[in-house]
Amino acid sequence: MRSGKLHEAWNSATRRYLGGYSPRQALQRASRRSLSPLLLRATASRSYDLRSTLVIAGSPRSGTTWLAELLNRIPRSAILFEPEHVQQVPEAREAGLTWHTIKEPDDDWPEGRQFFDKVFRGKLISSWTVSHVPVTSAVAPRTWIVKFVDANFMLGWLARNFPIKPPVLLVRHPCAVIASQLRRGWSNPHPPRLKGFLAKYPQFKDYLETLSDPAEFAAALWSMQTYAPLMLPRPWPFVLIPYEELAADPRQELSRLFGAWQMPMPAGVLESATRPSGTTDSGSALRAGADPSGAWLKSLSTRQIDSILAVIRTFGLDFYDASGRPDLNRLNALVPAEPSAQLQGRHTG
């Protein structure tokens, strides 16, 4: 009992003072944020080929950093970390980005084109965006790995407007995502009110107002972030990878990904798949050596789990249920819905 209390006190202290990172992680990030920008600015190539850029998108706490660090085994590659973060990146705000920016593939957005051209060429260098570039790798990268956690709503626009390889859309069980968010002290005080999404899919507007619990609010946001890209016309302009499948069989999923990119799989990437990412918090099951696919069963209450699953079912995203792995048949069977389609079923829990 005493060791359990000490463990929780330690986790609470790291959340409060280190943002959920371990002391080693915090020190490592501090050194990278001070030295890596200097080296990258001094050595960046002026003739960088935009077609070399790799893009990863997903919801916050879905494993995007972990996948980016796996891909960082590519020789002469570097990670550009969350350049769309409007609080950390002034240029993002100046380009008109807000939280959960929504863009359709055909939208005319010249400020966005200018901003993301700079992003994808690795020219948006700051202590935030290169905080995951080790000093030893901060010399003239030939491949930029751009990692987003708030780009799902414009993934089609990005793929349409830039000659990059197909982006990765990483999806993870909403219970795992929300459990990780709650462990970090994140909160959702009200249902998500994304005008652009609800203008296109008004059938969800009244339903969202029936939600009353923070876990439901978080589940609704996850659902919107997942629904929007999955409703893009087939063939999807991205490579869809479920986190659980990547964790269970990295060889198969990475082979599929590198095949889509027509690139050789780099040495050491499979061995790296067993390591936690640089943003894995101290309370994570992965850091404790446990199976991450079902760890949320212990950290969420039965009521929270039932509420989260009820929300995603209402959005038609029933490829996740109370088991840890996605139902791939249901996931592959998803078809674009008509924006004016009537909502089937109402949440009553």
Buried (B, 14 or more C-beta within 10 A) or exposed (E): EEEEEEEEEEBEEBBEEBBBBBEEBBEBBEEBBEBBBEBBEEEBEEEBEEEBBBBBBBBBBBBBBBBBBBBBBBEEBBBBBBBBBBEBBEBBEEBBBEEBBBBBBEEEBEEBBEBBBBBBBBBBBBBBBBBBBBBEBBBBBBBBBBBBBBBBBBBBBBBBBBEBBBBBBBBBBBBBBBBBBBBBEBEBEEBBEBEBBBEBBEBBBEBBEEBEBBBBBBBBBBBBBBBBBBBBEEEBBBBBBBBBBBBBEBEEBBEBBBEBBEBEBBEEBBEBBEEBBBBBBBBBBBBEEEEBBBBBBEBBEEEBBBBBBBBBBBBBBBBBBEEBBBBEEBBEEBEEBEEEEEBEEEBEE
